[in-house]
Amino acid sequence: MRIYVPTTLAGLAAYVRSGAVPSTAERIVATDDTEESEYEALAEAAEAAAALLDEAGRRVVLVADVEDEDAAVPMELIEAVHADTDDIDPADDDLPDLGWFATQEIDDLLG
């Protein structure tokens, strides 16, 4: 099943340092593998990521296909990263769409 993990750049950095997304991290599960369901799950995760920001920053959503939605997710299973390309104001009602980043670009996002 495909999961979407809402976080921030600081959260992403912590996951990279530990090598995994912990089982306690919030995750949104797509109800099926249709494009509509996956988009809805991504949008919900983006909203949840905005709620994690206390001030201007970047929303991040990690995407992984997993067997157990409640288990820790090794960073090697992360398939894609969706993130803001610039800092956003989480209080803004009209937030931009997240950009797509390959996992090889995580270091650049954190840099």
Protein Blocks (a to p, Z undefined) as FASTA:
>chain_A
ZZdddddfklmmmmmmnopacfkbccdddfblcfklmmmmmmmmmmmmmmmpmbdcdddd
dddddfblkbccdfklpmbdcddfbdcdfkbmbdcddddddfklmmmmmZZ
